[in-house]
Amino acid sequence: MAITVRVPTQLRTLTGGREEVSADGATVGAVIDAIEAAHPGLKDRLLDAKGIRRFINLYLNDEDVRFLDGLGTAVKEGDSLTVVPAIAGG
Amino acid sequence: MERWAAVVGVGGLGCPAAEVLAPAGVPLRLIDDDVVERSNLHRQTLFAEGDVGVAKVEAARRALRSRFGVAAEAVRTHLVPENAVDLLAGASVIVEGTDTLAVKFLASDVARTLGIPVVHGACVGWHGTVLPVLPGRSACYRCVFEDLPDDEMTNCAIAGVYGPLTSVLGALMAADALRLREGDDATAGHLARYDGWSQSFRSTALARRRGCPCTP
């Protein structure tokens, strides 16, 4: 099933400038694997050896996946996964 | 000053926030160590061409006096661990819009320690976030972002900032600050995310994170 992944400005160099990419997967982790296959380097910016990087938030629709099942959170057709990194600037 | 607000970072977010708070009758302490640069003028709305080279806090103090007839306190310094408690103690609310992640964590930690509401704001490229926090009652900055990043992916110098975005987010920060200092917790712990490219706005209520220093 395909879901939409919303990519923040800082990571769009890895998606050819695209704000949204589509990816298949049954879980958040599988979706990230899929976008890594299409856009190498993205996974490393989101995850480290312990899981989701501490300064990255992943929202499935409007829910923080940390408060769901983390990378094992199930996704369904039409969902959107939004990447929100800690940012500074103004 | 009675029920004053600390504006930490008088830049793209701090300027429009101050422009809302000052005429609303909120006494301000402006904290920043930078000087106005010409490249700031498209988004740092308290400054004009003649302010280039002047300390931001001083130029902002003058602008607030001339535009609104209010006297703000200008403190030219970076917020660092050595001065943060002294500079922020007694504030009714902290408005933090700096371009340094370490200062965001510092402001969050001091706000939690002193029990002061704080509004964090940030903008990079076309994207901005606002997080109002009521210490002990809502998710804090460390609940959302546990610690400093270990690389430069979040450096705003990479992507720049779309000028009008900062006024949108700065006004939103001021709106949240006005609510928080009155004890209104309706938006506390909600991470607002605004995308200026698509003009989409999302606000997500966040739970306090187990293991965060703010959580018993």
HADDOCK unambig.tbl for C-alpha pairs under 7 A between the chains (distance, minus, plus):
assign (segid A and resid 9 and name CA) (segid B and resid 125 and name CA) 6.14 0.50 0.50
assign (segid A and resid 9 and name CA) (segid B and resid 127 and name CA) 6.98 0.50 0.50
assign (segid A and resid 10 and name CA) (segid B and resid 153 and name CA) 6.25 0.50 0.50
assign (segid A and resid 10 and name CA) (segid B and resid 154 and name CA) 6.69 0.50 0.50
assign (segid A and resid 10 and name CA) (segid B and resid 159 and name CA) 6.61 0.50 0.50
assign (segid A and resid 54 and name CA) (segid B and resid 145 and name CA) 6.00 0.50 0.50
assign (segid A and resid 54 and name CA) (segid B and resid 146 and name CA) 5.33 0.50 0.50
assign (segid A and resid 54 and name CA) (segid B and resid 147 and name CA) 6.26 0.50 0.50
assign (segid A and resid 55 and name CA) (segid B and resid 145 and name CA) 4.68 0.50 0.50
assign (segid A and resid 55 and name CA) (segid B and resid 146 and name CA) 6.13 0.50 0.50
assign (segid A and resid 55 and name CA) (segid B and resid 147 and name CA) 6.26 0.50 0.50
assign (segid A and resid 55 and name CA) (segid B and resid 148 and name CA) 6.68 0.50 0.50
assign (segid A and resid 55 and name CA) (segid B and resid 149 and name CA) 5.78 0.50 0.50
assign (segid A and resid 56 and name CA) (segid B and resid 145 and name CA) 6.84 0.50 0.50
assign (segid A and resid 62 and name CA) (segid B and resid 204 and name CA) 5.99 0.50 0.50
assign (segid A and resid 86 and name CA) (segid B and resid 145 and name CA) 6.38 0.50 0.50
assign (segid A and resid 86 and name CA) (segid B and resid 154 and name CA) 6.57 0.50 0.50
assign (segid A and resid 87 and name CA) (segid B and resid 122 and name CA) 6.02 0.50 0.50
assign (segid A and resid 87 and name CA) (segid B and resid 123 and name CA) 6.96 0.50 0.50
assign (segid A and resid 87 and name CA) (segid B and resid 124 and name CA) 6.87 0.50 0.50
assign (segid A and resid 87 and name CA) (segid B and resid 154 and name CA) 4.99 0.50 0.50
assign (segid A and resid 88 and name CA) (segid B and resid 98 and name CA) 6.59 0.50 0.50
assign (segid A and resid 88 and name CA) (segid B and resid 99 and name CA) 4.44 0.50 0.50
assign (segid A and resid 88 and name CA) (segid B and resid 100 and name CA) 5.53 0.50 0.50
assign (segid A and resid 88 and name CA) (segid B and resid 101 and name CA) 5.65 0.50 0.50
assign (segid A and resid 88 and name CA) (segid B and resid 122 and name CA) 5.04 0.50 0.50
assign (segid A and resid 88 and name CA) (segid B and resid 123 and name CA) 6.43 0.50 0.50
assign (segid A and resid 88 and name CA) (segid B and resid 154 and name CA) 6.62 0.50 0.50
assign (segid A and resid 88 and name CA) (segid B and resid 155 and name CA) 6.61 0.50 0.50
assign (segid A and resid 88 and name CA) (segid B and resid 156 and name CA) 6.17 0.50 0.50
assign (segid A and resid 89 and name CA) (segid B and resid 98 and name CA) 6.17 0.50 0.50
assign (segid A and resid 89 and name CA) (segid B and resid 99 and name CA) 3.85 0.50 0.50
assign (segid A and resid 89 and name CA) (segid B and resid 122 and name CA) 5.15 0.50 0.50
assign (segid A and resid 89 and name CA) (segid B and resid 123 and name CA) 4.99 0.50 0.50
assign (segid A and resid 89 and name CA) (segid B and resid 124 and name CA) 5.80 0.50 0.50
assign (segid A and resid 89 and name CA) (segid B and resid 156 and name CA) 5.27 0.50 0.50
assign (segid A and resid 90 and name CA) (segid B and resid 11 and name CA) 6.17 0.50 0.50
assign (segid A and resid 90 and name CA) (segid B and resid 12 and name CA) 4.50 0.50 0.50
assign (segid A and resid 90 and name CA) (segid B and resid 13 and name CA) 5.29 0.50 0.50
assign (segid A and resid 90 and name CA) (segid B and resid 97 and name CA) 6.49 0.50 0.50
assign (segid A and resid 90 and name CA) (segid B and resid 98 and name CA) 6.72 0.50 0.50
assign (segid A and resid 90 and name CA) (segid B and resid 99 and name CA) 6.15 0.50 0.50
assign (segid A and resid 90 and name CA) (segid B and resid 122 and name CA) 5.68 0.50 0.50
assign (segid A and resid 90 and name CA) (segid B and resid 123 and name CA) 4.99 0.50 0.50
assign (segid A and resid 90 and name CA) (segid B and resid 161 and name CA) 6.88 0.50 0.50
assign (segid A and resid 90 and name CA) (segid B and resid 166 and name CA) 6.06 0.50 0.50
